[in-house]
Amino acid sequence: KDVKNLFTVELYMYKFSIIGNGEYTLNDAYFYNDNNQPFNSYMKCYAKSPSTGEWKNYGSFINSGKIVVTRFDNNGCSGIFDGKLKEENGNEIIEITDGRFDINYSTL
């Protein structure tokens, strides 16, 4: 609902090309300063802090939500997502609910 306080959302589905349709449980998010390769699904966002109004990075943590791919074919993919995300290097938690994506490969 309150998308005016959300700048970007990044979804990463581990083994997407193998699994395709299905549910991906969120795990720890990898931030840009990490040198690790992601071996799990995660969600990140850049959003305004509800408590301070500052723009901050937030990321998922173990079992904090899910991404559900409902369509995956030669034309694109679609799905829904929700989860709780923790502030990078902090303790504040925000929640994203009723997220949706529709990707058309011909427009990428």
C-alpha positions as CSV (number, residue, x, y, z in Angstrom):
1,K,0.0,0.0,0.0
2,D,2.6,2.5,1.1
3,V,4.9,2.3,-2.0
4,K,5.9,6.0,-1.7
5,N,8.4,5.0,0.9
6,L,9.9,2.2,-1.2
7,F,12.5,2.9,-3.9
8,T,13.6,-0.5,-5.1
9,V,13.0,-4.2,-4.4
10,E,15.4,-6.9,-5.5
11,L,14.3,-10.5,-5.6
12,Y,16.8,-13.4,-6.0
13,M,15.5,-16.9,-6.6
14,Y,18.3,-19.5,-6.1
15,K,18.2,-22.2,-8.8
16,F,15.4,-20.5,-10.6
17,S,16.3,-21.9,-14.0
18,I,16.1,-25.4,-12.6
19,I,13.1,-25.1,-10.2
20,G,10.9,-22.6,-12.1
21,N,7.4,-22.5,-10.8
22,G,7.1,-22.9,-7.1
23,E,7.8,-21.4,-3.7
24,Y,11.2,-20.0,-2.7
25,T,11.7,-19.5,1.1
26,L,13.6,-16.3,1.9
27,N,17.0,-16.6,3.6
28,D,19.7,-14.1,4.5
29,A,20.1,-11.3,1.9
30,Y,23.5,-10.5,0.4
31,F,24.4,-6.9,0.4
32,Y,26.7,-5.2,-2.1
33,N,29.7,-5.2,0.2
34,D,29.5,-9.0,0.7
35,N,32.1,-11.1,-1.2
36,N,30.0,-14.2,-0.9
37,Q,28.1,-15.8,-3.8
38,P,24.4,-16.2,-3.0
39,F,23.4,-19.9,-2.4
40,N,19.9,-19.1,-1.3
41,S,16.8,-17.0,-2.2
42,Y,16.5,-13.6,-0.7
43,M,14.8,-10.2,-1.0
44,K,16.3,-6.7,-0.5
45,C,14.9,-3.2,-0.7
46,Y,15.9,0.4,-0.4
47,A,13.2,2.1,1.7
48,K,12.5,5.0,4.1
49,S,12.8,4.0,7.7
50,P,9.5,4.2,9.5
51,S,11.2,5.4,12.6
52,T,13.7,8.0,11.2
53,G,12.5,8.8,7.6
54,E,16.1,8.1,6.3
55,W,16.6,5.9,3.2
56,K,18.1,2.6,4.3
57,N,18.9,-0.9,2.9
58,Y,16.9,-3.8,4.3
59,G,17.3,-7.5,3.6
60,S,15.5,-10.8,4.3
61,F,16.7,-13.2,6.9
62,I,16.1,-17.0,7.5
63,N,12.4,-18.0,6.9
64,S,11.3,-14.3,6.9
65,G,9.0,-14.7,3.8
66,K,8.6,-16.2,0.4
67,I,8.6,-15.7,-3.3
68,V,6.1,-17.7,-5.3
69,V,6.6,-18.1,-9.0
70,T,3.2,-18.8,-10.6
71,R,4.2,-18.7,-14.3
72,F,7.6,-19.4,-15.9
73,D,7.7,-20.0,-19.7
74,N,9.5,-18.8,-22.8
75,N,7.7,-15.5,-22.7
76,G,8.4,-14.5,-19.1
77,C,7.5,-15.1,-15.5
78,S,5.1,-13.9,-12.9
79,G,4.6,-14.3,-9.2
80,I,4.0,-12.9,-5.8
81,F,6.2,-12.1,-2.7
82,D,6.0,-11.0,0.9
83,G,8.4,-10.9,3.8
84,K,10.0,-9.2,6.7
85,L,13.3,-7.4,6.1
86,K,15.9,-6.3,8.6
87,E,17.9,-3.1,8.3
88,E,21.4,-3.6,7.1
89,N,23.8,-3.3,10.1
90,G,20.8,-2.5,12.3
91,N,17.8,-3.9,14.1
92,E,14.8,-2.2,12.5
93,I,12.4,-4.6,10.7
94,I,10.0,-3.6,8.0
95,E,7.4,-5.8,6.2
96,I,6.5,-6.0,2.5
97,T,3.1,-7.6,1.8
98,D,1.2,-8.4,-1.4
99,G,4.1,-7.9,-3.7
100,R,3.7,-8.9,-7.3
101,F,5.9,-9.2,-10.4
102,D,5.2,-9.7,-14.1
103,I,8.3,-10.0,-16.4
104,N,7.9,-10.0,-20.2
105,Y,11.2,-11.3,-21.7
106,S,10.6,-9.4,-25.0
107,T,10.7,-6.0,-23.2
108,L,14.0,-6.6,-21.2
